[in-house]
């Protein structure tokens, strides 16, 4: 569905633009990071920016659940033989989860995606195995 892919495209576009802005601001605010944040045990600009992205964008009630569902649905479609047009979209979405979670210590990939992914993968292969064994008896 194009509307579904639009959400994934937009979250990825926004994340890339956000990182660019964060890098530019980080360069401008190196002095504050070096002089104030390290001495006062505050988050550095980059880390604070990643934290804000996660809490404001990713954790928003209309984003997190929908994005995870869309990624899982696209993976299920590929497993069913319906290839997606843009595999880089899924990869970049999953990369975003891994990077944000690793950089701010929230582990959102593990918390919000991986458990559900492992569950759907287990279910898929259990069904595939059952189907294979039914069709190909060993006797």
Secondary structure, DSSP 8 states (H G I E B T S, - for coil): -HHHHHHHHHHHHHHHHHHHHHHHHHHHTHHHIIIIIHHHT---HHHHHHHHIIIIIITSTTTHHHHHHHHHHHHHHHHTT---S-HHHHHHHHHHHHHHHHHHS--HIIIIIIHHHHHHHHHHHHHHHHHHHHHS---
